[in-house]
Amino acid sequence: EVITFSEVDYEGVRLPHDDPVVITLLVELFTMKRILIDSGSSADILYKHAFDQLRIPADQLKPLKTPLVGFAGETIHPLGSINLSVVAGTAPCQTQVEMTFLVVV
């Protein structure tokens, strides 16, 4: 299904805006709240704290040698990557995809 927004969704929003989109998704059967959608990002990031709460053994992480570079030039070395099942929406309008996340401290 295509997600669309109408004029009703702009109620109370000053235009033009650059507000982030924050959603809730089901990740590996756990409800994750406050997920930031950044369409300009080239990586899907999962913080170590959230990864630990999923109770997935750390040995499931695939090694990753490529560092991430932020806007200010800072370098972050991911702990690894992992493929996780992600469900968006509620039945009967939902979709499930597998996403690769980079786990960072």
LUMKOLSE-661757 format. One record per residue: x, y, z of N, C-alpha, C in turn; residue number from 1. Coordinates in steps of 0.2 Angstrom, whole numbers, plus 5000, padded with zeros to 4 digits. Atoms other than C-alpha are relative to their C-alpha. Layout:
# LUMKOLSE-661757
ATOM  nxx  nyy  nzz caxx cayy cazz  cxx  cyy  czz   i
ATOM    X    Y    Z    X    Y    Z    X    Y    Z NUM
...
***
This chain:
# LUMKOLSE-661757
ATOM  nxx  nyy  nzz caxx cayy cazz  cxx  cyy  czz   i
ATOM 5004 4994 5000 5000 5000 5000 5004 5006 5000   1
ATOM 4996 4993 5001 5006 5018 4996 4997 5004 5006   2
ATOM 5001 4996 4995 5007 5029 5011 4999 5007 4997   3
ATOM 5001 4994 5003 5000 5046 5007 4997 5005 5006   4
ATOM 5002 4995 4995 4996 5062 5017 4996 5005 4996   5
ATOM 5005 4996 5003 4982 5074 5014 5001 5007 5004   6
ATOM 5000 4994 4997 4978 5092 5019 4999 5000 5008   7
ATOM 5002 5001 4993 4971 5086 5036 5006 4998 5004   8
ATOM 4994 5002 4997 4988 5079 5040 5005 5006 5002   9
ATOM 4996 4994 4999 4996 5097 5039 4997 5004 5006  10
ATOM 5003 4996 4995 4984 5103 5053 5005 5002 5005  11
ATOM 4996 4998 4995 4994 5113 5065 5008 5001 4998  12
ATOM 4993 5000 5003 5010 5112 5054 5001 5007 4996  13
ATOM 4998 4994 5003 5019 5128 5049 5004 4998 4994  14
ATOM 4997 5002 5006 5024 5127 5031 5005 5006 4998  15
ATOM 4997 5006 5002 5037 5126 5024 5003 4997 5007  16
ATOM 4998 5003 4994 5043 5113 5038 5006 4995 4998  17
ATOM 4995 5006 5001 5058 5101 5040 5000 4996 5006  18
ATOM 5001 5005 4994 5050 5091 5055 5002 4993 4998  19
ATOM 4998 5007 5002 5057 5074 5056 4994 4995 5001  20
ATOM 5006 5005 4999 5045 5059 5054 5002 4995 5005  21
ATOM 4998 5005 4995 5045 5048 5069 4994 4995 5001  22
ATOM 5006 5005 5000 5035 5031 5069 5002 4994 5005  23
ATOM 4999 5006 4996 5033 5015 5078 4999 4994 4996  24
ATOM 5000 5006 5004 5037 4998 5070 5001 4994 5005  25
ATOM 4998 5006 4997 5038 4980 5075 5006 4997 4997  26
ATOM 4993 5002 5002 5056 4974 5074 5001 4993 5004  27
ATOM 4999 5007 4997 5058 4955 5077 4995 4999 5006  28
ATOM 5006 5001 4996 5041 4955 5086 5001 5004 5006  29
ATOM 5000 4995 4995 5046 4969 5098 4998 5007 4997  30
ATOM 5003 4993 5002 5037 4986 5097 5006 5005 5001  31
ATOM 4995 4995 4999 5050 4999 5094 4997 5007 4999  32
ATOM 5003 4993 5001 5044 5017 5097 5006 5005 4998  33
ATOM 4996 4995 5002 5052 5033 5091 5006 4999 4995  34
ATOM 4996 5002 5006 5060 5027 5075 5000 5006 4996  35
ATOM 4999 4994 5004 5067 5042 5066 5001 4998 4993  36
ATOM 5000 5001 5007 5064 5041 5047 5004 5006 4997  37
ATOM 4996 4995 5003 5078 5051 5038 5001 4997 4993  38
ATOM 5000 5002 5007 5076 5049 5019 5007 5002 4997  39
ATOM 4994 4998 5002 5093 5057 5017 5006 4995 5002  40
ATOM 4994 5004 4998 5103 5044 5026 5001 4994 4996  41
ATOM 4998 5006 5005 5112 5030 5017 5001 4993 5004  42
ATOM 4999 5006 4996 5112 5018 5032 4994 4999 5005  43
ATOM 5005 5001 4995 5099 5010 5044 5003 4998 5006  44
ATOM 4996 5001 4994 5106 5012 5061 4995 4998 5006  45
ATOM 5003 5003 4994 5101 5002 5077 5005 5001 5005  46
ATOM 4996 4999 4995 5109 5008 5093 5001 4994 5004  47
ATOM 4999 5006 4996 5117 4995 5104 4995 4999 5006  48
ATOM 5005 5001 4995 5105 4998 5118 4994 4997 4998  49
ATOM 5006 5003 5003 5090 4994 5107 5002 4993 4998  50
ATOM 4999 5007 5002 5099 4979 5100 5001 4995 5006  51
ATOM 4999 5005 4993 5103 4972 5118 4993 4999 5002  52
ATOM 5007 5001 4997 5084 4974 5122 4996 4995 4995  53
ATOM 5003 5005 5004 5080 4963 5107 5002 4993 5002  54
ATOM 4997 5006 4997 5090 4949 5116 5003 4995 4994  55
ATOM 4997 5003 5006 5099 4944 5100 5007 4999 5002  56
ATOM 4993 5001 4998 5116 4936 5104 5005 5004 4996  57
ATOM 4996 4995 5004 5130 4948 5099 5004 4996 4994  58
ATOM 4997 5004 5005 5138 4933 5089 4996 5000 4994  59
ATOM 5004 5000 5006 5124 4935 5077 5002 5006 4995  60
ATOM 4997 4994 5004 5132 4952 5071 5005 4998 4995  61
ATOM 4995 5001 5006 5141 4951 5054 5005 5005 5001  62
ATOM 4994 4995 4999 5158 4959 5055 4999 5006 4994  63
ATOM 5000 4995 5005 5159 4976 5046 5006 5005 5001  64
ATOM 4993 4996 5000 5175 4986 5042 4999 5007 4998  65
ATOM 5001 4993 5002 5167 5001 5034 4998 5005 5005  66
ATOM 5002 4995 4994 5166 5016 5046 4994 5004 4997  67
ATOM 5005 4995 5002 5152 5028 5045 5003 5007 5002  68
ATOM 4997 4993 4999 5156 5047 5043 4994 5004 5001  69
ATOM 5005 4995 4999 5144 5060 5050 5001 5006 4996  70
ATOM 5000 4994 5003 5140 5077 5044 5006 5004 5002  71
ATOM 4995 4996 4997 5153 5085 5055 5007 4997 4998  72
ATOM 4994 5004 5001 5166 5072 5049 5002 4995 5005  73
ATOM 4998 5005 4995 5166 5062 5064 4999 4993 4997  74
ATOM 5000 5007 5003 5169 5043 5061 4998 4996 5006  75
ATOM 5003 5005 4995 5159 5029 5070 5002 4993 4997  76
ATOM 4999 5007 5003 5164 5011 5068 4995 4996 5003  77
ATOM 5005 5004 4998 5149 5000 5068 5003 4993 5004  78
ATOM 4999 5007 4996 5149 4984 5080 4999 4995 4995  79
ATOM 5002 5005 5005 5142 4975 5065 4994 5001 4996  80
ATOM 5007 5000 5003 5127 4972 5054 4996 4994 5001  81
ATOM 5004 5005 4999 5112 4962 5056 4993 5001 4996  82
ATOM 5007 5000 5003 5096 4957 5046 4995 4999 5005  83
ATOM 5006 5000 4996 5080 4960 5055 4993 5000 4997  84
ATOM 5006 5000 5003 5062 4957 5051 4996 5006 5003  85
ATOM 5003 4993 4998 5052 4974 5052 4993 5000 4997  86
ATOM 5007 5000 5002 5033 4975 5051 4997 5007 5001  87
ATOM 5003 4993 5000 5024 4992 5047 4993 4999 4999  88
ATOM 5007 5000 5001 5006 4995 5049 4996 4995 5004  89
ATOM 5004 5005 4997 4992 4985 5056 4995 4996 4995  90
ATOM 5004 5004 5004 4982 4971 5049 4993 5003 4999  91
ATOM 4997 5004 5006 4975 4970 5036 5004 5004 4995  92
ATOM 4995 4996 5004 4986 4985 5030 5006 5000 5003  93
ATOM 4993 5000 4998 5003 4980 5034 5005 4997 4996  94
ATOM 4995 5003 5005 5019 4975 5026 5006 4998 5005  95
ATOM 4994 5002 4997 5034 4965 5032 5006 4999 4995  96
ATOM 4994 5000 5004 5052 4967 5026 5006 4998 5004  97
ATOM 4994 5001 4997 5069 4962 5030 5005 5005 4999  98
ATOM 4995 4994 5000 5081 4976 5034 5007 4999 5003  99
ATOM 4993 5000 4998 5100 4977 5036 5001 5006 5005 100
ATOM 4998 4995 4995 5104 4987 5052 5007 5000 5001 101
ATOM 4993 4999 4997 5121 4994 5057 4999 5001 5007 102
ATOM 5001 4999 4992 5123 4992 5076 5006 5004 5002 103
ATOM 4995 4995 4997 5132 5007 5084 4999 5001 5007 104
ATOM 5000 4998 4993 5137 5012 5101 4997 5007 5001 105
***
